[in-house]
Amino acid sequence: MSGADTRTLAGRTVVVIGGSSGIGFEVATQVAEAGAEVTIMGRDEARLATAADKLGARTRRVDAHDEAELDAAMSDVGSVDHIVSMVGDSTAGGFLQTTPETMRHVLNSKFLTNWAIGRYAARALANGGSVTFTSGTGGRPHEIAATYVANLGIGALVQGLAREMAPHHRVNAVAPTFMGGATSFWRDVPAEQLHEQEQQFAGAVPLGRIATPGEVARAYVLLMTNQFITGQVVAVDGGIMLAK
């Protein structure tokens, strides 16, 4: 696998919160192929079961937004080498369009929930372990106000935790951009409309296309395996922000 020495994952324990579909499932797949023991956490038991059958992974049903459930789940897994969080909702709309309810929901889902995950990760990680969050890129504040603010929060969380948890643990994040039907955020958008959005976005990306889940997942694997990267948010966006 280009860019990462996955041999270091053999025999390691990896927890992927939100690993039953999309990018999270690809992360779980790649680390499982590298010989890691994988536990997938998520809210949907049917999706967890399907993913587990494909990967031979363990599962743990948990709503990460419920701190009591998160506490219990992280206690159950014991010592872990790497934790990946895919948690966080995303919405479009500027500050004047976004309702207070939506703003609170996104900030709670993407920032406060990951803050809690970080706190529990600090006690669950084995020496030399890592936690990798999911941020995002591709939009400006007037386009994705709530998500943009939450992503800034993830960046601050990564920097703070990386300093507080060093030298025994590392903390980073991956910032994917719009991926259309490859992720679950857009499952309710009509297929024709989604295809049009994908075409428009691909036309604005310097590389001329949208990313695959496998490409984005490799960034998470890199951050897990490179022992000298911490406190970083790695954008995997095909250069879209160069055109903004």
Secondary structure, 3 states (H helix, E strand, C coil): CCCCCHHHHCCCEEEEECCCCHHHHHHHHHHHHCCCEEEEEECCHHHHHHHHHHHCCEEEECCCCCHHHHHHHHHHHCCEEEEEECCCCCCCECCCCCCHHHHHHHHHHHHHHHHHHHHHHHHHEEEEEEEEEECCCCCCCCCEHHHHHHHHHHHHHHHHHHHHHCCCCEEEEEEECCCHHHCHHHCCCCHHHHHHHHHHHHHHCCCCCCCCHHHHHHHHHHHHHCCCCCCCEEEECCCHHHHC
